[in-house]
Amino acid sequence: MSEQIEGRNAVLEAFRSGKCVDKLFVLDRCQDGPVRTIIREARKKDTIINFVQKERLDQLSETGAHQGVIAQVAAYEYSTVEDILDKAKEKGEAPFIFLLDDIEDPHNLGAIIRTANLAGAHGVIIPKRHAVGLTSTVAKTSAGALNYTPVAKVSNLGQTIEELKKEGMWFVCADMGGELMYNLNLTGPMGVVIGNEGEGVSRLVKEKCDFVAAIPMKGDIDSLNASVAAGILAYEVVRQRMK
């Protein structure tokens, strides 16, 4: 599946054929009938719409013939949160889920999906806005893990955490200001929350977590790459579940 679709007819056909469009870029203030139709289709599907200047579209364009519209299409189909919970039930295991708070680097997302698969997690949840989707770079970096690990996209990560708490889940986020991760009880149904590469876990999401885990660091710099932090914290969960 192509990652980017350009031109009015091609983009409209992408929506009407049911392709999963992550983001739509539209020439700001364009009032053409075909463009209005595309915007209407995008709103029906709850697609993120970005109204941008021509210079931005020219910069994004791979063909040089965008006609004022560019659609970024997911390289893989998204699952639902229910699919992820069902996968845990099928395996007879307590749910183990990664939740990613605004991860923007496709290489980080791909690496985290790979780690999630190897650690035995049942799925990954990402937000719709301010985060990378399932691009071809993500798929490549996941080294095939996307074929086995469901990824769900949600409108509100904090609200999703609240809903999963009602299902009996507990949540731990990685943050330097937390308690040493080895001192926490991370057994049982667990969600591992990893924050944005620069800002970390947002305050609103952190407040909804049951545990804030600090990864011990002995070096001269103060933070780990997001995918490395995800791996370290996930494998502490794995270690405790194996005991």
C-alpha positions as a Markdown table, in Angstrom:
| # | Residue | x | y | z |
|---|---|---|---|---|
| 1 | Met | 0.0 | 0.0 | 0.0 |
| 2 | Ser | 1.3 | 3.4 | -0.9 |
| 3 | Glu | 2.2 | 5.6 | 2.0 |
| 4 | Gln | 1.3 | 8.9 | 0.3 |
| 5 | Ile | -1.4 | 9.6 | -2.3 |
| 6 | Glu | -1.6 | 12.9 | -4.2 |
| 7 | Gly | -4.1 | 14.5 | -6.5 |
| 8 | Arg | -7.8 | 15.1 | -6.2 |
| 9 | Asn | -9.2 | 12.0 | -7.9 |
| 10 | Ala | -6.6 | 9.6 | -6.3 |
| 11 | Val | -7.3 | 11.0 | -2.8 |
| 12 | Leu | -11.1 | 10.9 | -3.2 |
| 13 | Glu | -10.8 | 7.3 | -4.4 |
| 14 | Ala | -8.7 | 6.4 | -1.4 |
| 15 | Phe | -11.4 | 7.6 | 0.9 |
| 16 | Arg | -14.3 | 6.0 | -1.0 |
| 17 | Ser | -12.4 | 2.6 | -1.3 |
| 18 | Gly | -12.1 | 2.5 | 2.5 |
| 19 | Lys | -8.3 | 3.0 | 2.8 |
| 20 | Cys | -7.2 | 4.1 | 6.2 |
| 21 | Val | -6.0 | 7.7 | 5.8 |
| 22 | Asp | -4.0 | 8.9 | 8.8 |
| 23 | Lys | -3.7 | 12.6 | 7.7 |
| 24 | Leu | -5.0 | 14.8 | 5.0 |
| 25 | Phe | -3.1 | 18.0 | 3.9 |
| 26 | Val | -5.3 | 20.5 | 2.0 |
| 27 | Leu | -4.5 | 23.9 | 0.5 |
| 28 | Asp | -5.7 | 26.5 | 2.9 |
| 29 | Arg | -8.8 | 28.5 | 1.7 |
| 30 | Cys | -9.3 | 26.3 | -1.4 |
| 31 | Gln | -13.0 | 26.3 | -2.2 |
| 32 | Asp | -13.0 | 24.0 | -5.3 |
| 33 | Gly | -15.9 | 21.5 | -5.4 |
| 34 | Pro | -13.7 | 18.4 | -5.6 |
| 35 | Val | -11.6 | 19.6 | -2.6 |
| 36 | Arg | -14.8 | 20.3 | -0.6 |
| 37 | Thr | -16.0 | 16.7 | -1.4 |
| 38 | Ile | -12.6 | 15.3 | -0.2 |
| 39 | Ile | -12.9 | 17.3 | 3.1 |
| 40 | Arg | -16.4 | 16.0 | 3.6 |
| 41 | Glu | -15.3 | 12.4 | 3.1 |
| 42 | Ala | -12.3 | 13.0 | 5.5 |
| 43 | Arg | -14.7 | 14.3 | 8.2 |
| 44 | Lys | -16.9 | 11.3 | 7.9 |
| 45 | Lys | -13.9 | 9.1 | 8.6 |
| 46 | Asp | -12.7 | 11.3 | 11.4 |
| 47 | Thr | -9.4 | 11.9 | 9.6 |
| 48 | Ile | -7.0 | 14.5 | 10.9 |
| 49 | Ile | -7.2 | 17.5 | 8.4 |
| 50 | Asn | -4.3 | 20.0 | 8.1 |
| 51 | Phe | -5.0 | 23.2 | 6.2 |
| 52 | Val | -1.6 | 24.4 | 4.9 |
| 53 | Gln | 0.0 | 26.8 | 2.5 |
| 54 | Lys | 1.0 | 25.8 | -1.0 |
| 55 | Glu | 4.7 | 25.9 | 0.0 |
| 56 | Arg | 4.1 | 23.1 | 2.6 |
| 57 | Leu | 2.3 | 21.0 | 0.0 |
| 58 | Asp | 5.1 | 21.5 | -2.5 |
| 59 | Gln | 7.5 | 20.4 | 0.2 |
| 60 | Leu | 5.5 | 17.2 | 1.1 |
| 61 | Ser | 4.8 | 16.3 | -2.5 |
| 62 | Glu | 6.6 | 13.4 | -4.1 |
| 63 | Thr | 5.0 | 13.8 | -7.6 |
| 64 | Gly | 4.9 | 17.5 | -8.0 |
| 65 | Ala | 1.2 | 17.2 | -9.0 |
| 66 | His | -0.7 | 17.3 | -5.7 |
| 67 | Gln | -3.5 | 19.6 | -7.0 |
| 68 | Gly | -3.9 | 21.0 | -3.4 |
| 69 | Val | -4.4 | 17.7 | -1.6 |
| 70 | Ile | -2.1 | 15.0 | -0.2 |
| 71 | Ala | -3.3 | 12.0 | 1.9 |
| 72 | Gln | -1.0 | 10.0 | 4.1 |
| 73 | Val | -2.2 | 6.4 | 4.2 |
| 74 | Ala | -1.5 | 3.9 | 6.9 |
| 75 | Ala | 0.8 | 1.1 | 5.7 |
| 76 | Tyr | -1.1 | -1.4 | 7.9 |
| 77 | Glu | -4.7 | -1.6 | 9.1 |
| 78 | Tyr | -5.3 | -0.5 | 12.7 |
| 79 | Ser | -6.9 | -2.8 | 15.2 |
| 80 | Thr | -9.2 | -1.7 | 18.1 |
| 81 | Val | -8.5 | -1.7 | 21.9 |
| 82 | Glu | -11.1 | -4.5 | 22.1 |
| 83 | Asp | -9.0 | -6.6 | 19.6 |
| 84 | Ile | -6.0 | -6.2 | 21.9 |
| 85 | Leu | -8.0 | -7.3 | 25.0 |
| 86 | Asp | -9.4 | -10.2 | 23.1 |
| 87 | Lys | -5.9 | -11.3 | 22.1 |
| 88 | Ala | -5.0 | -11.5 | 25.8 |
| 89 | Lys | -8.1 | -13.5 | 26.6 |
| 90 | Glu | -7.4 | -16.0 | 23.8 |
| 91 | Lys | -4.0 | -16.6 | 25.2 |
| 92 | Gly | -5.4 | -16.9 | 28.8 |
| 93 | Glu | -3.0 | -14.1 | 29.9 |
| 94 | Ala | -3.4 | -10.9 | 32.0 |
| 95 | Pro | -3.4 | -8.0 | 29.5 |
| 96 | Phe | 0.0 | -6.4 | 28.8 |
| 97 | Ile | -0.3 | -3.3 | 26.6 |
| 98 | Phe | 2.1 | -0.5 | 25.5 |
| 99 | Leu | 0.5 | 3.0 | 25.4 |
| 100 | Leu | 2.5 | 5.7 | 23.6 |
| 101 | Asp | 2.0 | 9.3 | 24.4 |
| 102 | Asp | 2.8 | 11.3 | 21.3 |
| 103 | Ile | 5.8 | 9.3 | 19.8 |
| 104 | Glu | 6.8 | 11.3 | 16.7 |
| 105 | Asp | 9.8 | 9.4 | 15.3 |
| 106 | Pro | 8.7 | 6.5 | 13.0 |
| 107 | His | 11.9 | 4.6 | 13.9 |
| 108 | Asn | 11.1 | 4.8 | 17.6 |
| 109 | Leu | 7.5 | 3.6 | 17.0 |
| 110 | Gly | 8.7 | 0.7 | 14.9 |
| 111 | Ala | 11.3 | -0.3 | 17.5 |
| 112 | Ile | 8.7 | -0.2 | 20.3 |
| 113 | Ile | 6.3 | -2.4 | 18.3 |
| 114 | Arg | 9.2 | -4.8 | 17.8 |
| 115 | Thr | 10.0 | -4.8 | 21.5 |
| 116 | Ala | 6.3 | -5.2 | 22.4 |
| 117 | Asn | 6.1 | -8.3 | 20.3 |
| 118 | Leu | 9.2 | -9.9 | 21.7 |
| 119 | Ala | 8.2 | -9.0 | 25.3 |
| 120 | Gly | 4.9 | -10.8 | 24.8 |
| 121 | Ala | 2.7 | -7.7 | 24.9 |
| 122 | His | -0.8 | -8.1 | 23.4 |
| 123 | Gly | -0.8 | -4.8 | 21.6 |
| 124 | Val | 0.1 | -1.1 | 21.3 |
| 125 | Ile | -2.1 | 1.9 | 21.6 |
| 126 | Ile | -1.2 | 5.3 | 20.0 |
| 127 | Pro | -3.1 | 8.6 | 19.9 |
| 128 | Lys | -4.7 | 10.0 | 16.7 |
| 129 | Arg | -3.1 | 13.5 | 17.0 |
| 130 | His | 0.5 | 14.8 | 17.5 |
| 131 | Ala | 2.0 | 11.3 | 16.8 |
| 132 | Val | 3.3 | 9.2 | 14.0 |
| 133 | Gly | 1.0 | 6.6 | 12.5 |
| 134 | Leu | 1.7 | 3.3 | 10.8 |
| 135 | Thr | 3.9 | 4.5 | 8.0 |
| 136 | Ser | 6.1 | 2.2 | 5.8 |
| 137 | Thr | 9.2 | 3.3 | 7.8 |
| 138 | Val | 7.4 | 2.1 | 11.0 |
| 139 | Ala | 6.6 | -1.2 | 9.3 |
| 140 | Lys | 10.2 | -1.7 | 8.1 |
| 141 | Thr | 11.7 | -0.8 | 11.5 |
| 142 | Ser | 9.3 | -3.2 | 13.3 |
| 143 | Ala | 11.1 | -6.0 | 11.4 |
| 144 | Gly | 7.8 | -7.9 | 10.8 |
| 145 | Ala | 6.4 | -7.4 | 14.3 |
| 146 | Leu | 3.5 | -5.4 | 12.8 |
| 147 | Asn | 2.2 | -8.6 | 11.3 |
| 148 | Tyr | 1.6 | -10.0 | 14.7 |
| 149 | Thr | 1.2 | -7.1 | 17.1 |
| 150 | Pro | -2.1 | -5.2 | 16.9 |
| 151 | Val | -1.9 | -1.4 | 17.0 |
| 152 | Ala | -5.0 | 0.6 | 18.0 |
| 153 | Lys | -5.4 | 4.4 | 17.5 |
| 154 | Val | -7.5 | 6.4 | 20.0 |
| 155 | Ser | -8.8 | 9.9 | 20.2 |
| 156 | Asn | -7.9 | 10.4 | 23.9 |
| 157 | Leu | -5.1 | 8.4 | 25.6 |
| 158 | Gly | -6.1 | 9.5 | 29.1 |
| 159 | Gln | -9.7 | 8.5 | 28.5 |
| 160 | Thr | -8.6 | 5.1 | 27.2 |
| 161 | Ile | -6.6 | 4.6 | 30.4 |
| 162 | Glu | -9.6 | 5.3 | 32.5 |
| 163 | Glu | -11.7 | 2.8 | 30.4 |
| 164 | Leu | -9.0 | 0.1 | 30.7 |
| 165 | Lys | -8.8 | 0.7 | 34.5 |
| 166 | Lys | -12.5 | -0.4 | 34.6 |
| 167 | Glu | -11.3 | -3.7 | 33.0 |
| 168 | Gly | -8.9 | -4.2 | 35.9 |
| 169 | Met | -5.7 | -2.8 | 34.3 |
| 170 | Trp | -2.9 | -0.9 | 36.1 |
| 171 | Phe | -0.6 | 1.6 | 34.5 |
| 172 | Val | 3.1 | 2.4 | 34.9 |
| 173 | Cys | 4.8 | 5.3 | 33.1 |
| 174 | Ala | 8.5 | 5.9 | 32.7 |
| 175 | Asp | 9.6 | 9.2 | 34.3 |
| 176 | Met | 12.9 | 10.3 | 35.9 |
| 177 | Gly | 11.0 | 11.7 | 38.9 |
| 178 | Gly | 9.4 | 8.4 | 39.8 |
| 179 | Glu | 10.2 | 5.5 | 42.2 |
| 180 | Leu | 13.0 | 3.1 | 41.2 |
| 181 | Met | 11.3 | 0.6 | 38.9 |
| 182 | Tyr | 12.7 | -2.4 | 40.8 |
| 183 | Asn | 10.8 | -1.4 | 43.9 |
| 184 | Leu | 7.4 | -1.4 | 42.2 |
| 185 | Asn | 4.9 | -4.3 | 41.9 |
| 186 | Leu | 4.4 | -4.5 | 38.1 |
| 187 | Thr | 2.6 | -7.9 | 38.0 |
| 188 | Gly | -0.9 | -8.5 | 36.8 |
| 189 | Pro | -2.8 | -6.7 | 34.0 |
| 190 | Met | -0.4 | -3.9 | 33.1 |
| 191 | Gly | -0.1 | -1.0 | 30.7 |
| 192 | Val | 3.3 | 0.5 | 30.0 |
| 193 | Val | 3.1 | 4.2 | 29.1 |
| 194 | Ile | 6.0 | 5.8 | 27.2 |
| 195 | Gly | 6.2 | 9.5 | 26.6 |
| 196 | Asn | 7.2 | 11.8 | 23.7 |
| 197 | Glu | 10.9 | 11.9 | 22.7 |
| 198 | Gly | 11.4 | 15.5 | 24.0 |
| 199 | Glu | 8.7 | 16.2 | 26.6 |
| 200 | Gly | 8.2 | 12.7 | 28.1 |
| 201 | Val | 4.8 | 11.6 | 29.4 |
| 202 | Ser | 2.3 | 14.5 | 29.5 |
| 203 | Arg | 1.1 | 15.7 | 32.9 |
| 204 | Leu | -2.6 | 14.7 | 32.2 |
| 205 | Val | -1.6 | 11.1 | 31.2 |
| 206 | Lys | 1.0 | 10.8 | 34.1 |
| 207 | Glu | -1.7 | 11.7 | 36.6 |
| 208 | Lys | -3.8 | 8.8 | 35.4 |
| 209 | Cys | -1.0 | 6.3 | 35.9 |
| 210 | Asp | -0.9 | 4.1 | 39.1 |
| 211 | Phe | 2.9 | 4.0 | 39.1 |
| 212 | Val | 5.7 | 6.3 | 38.0 |
| 213 | Ala | 8.8 | 4.3 | 37.4 |
| 214 | Ala | 12.4 | 5.7 | 37.3 |
| 215 | Ile | 15.0 | 3.8 | 35.3 |
| 216 | Pro | 18.3 | 4.0 | 37.1 |
| 217 | Met | 20.9 | 6.0 | 35.1 |
| 218 | Lys | 24.5 | 6.4 | 36.0 |
| 219 | Gly | 25.9 | 8.3 | 33.1 |
| 220 | Asp | 26.5 | 12.0 | 32.4 |
| 221 | Ile | 23.3 | 12.6 | 30.3 |
| 222 | Asp | 19.8 | 12.6 | 31.8 |
| 223 | Ser | 17.5 | 10.7 | 29.5 |
| 224 | Leu | 17.2 | 7.5 | 27.3 |
| 225 | Asn | 15.9 | 7.2 | 23.8 |
| 226 | Ala | 12.1 | 6.5 | 24.0 |
| 227 | Ser | 12.3 | 3.0 | 22.4 |
| 228 | Val | 15.2 | 2.0 | 24.8 |
| 229 | Ala | 13.3 | 3.2 | 27.8 |
| 230 | Ala | 10.3 | 1.2 | 26.6 |
| 231 | Gly | 12.4 | -1.9 | 26.3 |
| 232 | Ile | 14.0 | -1.6 | 29.8 |
| 233 | Leu | 10.6 | -1.0 | 31.5 |
| 234 | Ala | 8.8 | -3.7 | 29.5 |
| 235 | Tyr | 11.4 | -6.3 | 30.5 |
| 236 | Glu | 11.1 | -5.4 | 34.1 |
| 237 | Val | 7.4 | -6.2 | 33.7 |
| 238 | Val | 8.4 | -9.5 | 31.9 |
| 239 | Arg | 10.8 | -10.4 | 34.7 |
| 240 | Gln | 8.2 | -9.8 | 37.4 |
| 241 | Arg | 5.5 | -11.8 | 35.5 |
| 242 | Met | 7.9 | -14.7 | 35.1 |
| 243 | Lys | 8.6 | -15.0 | 38.9 |
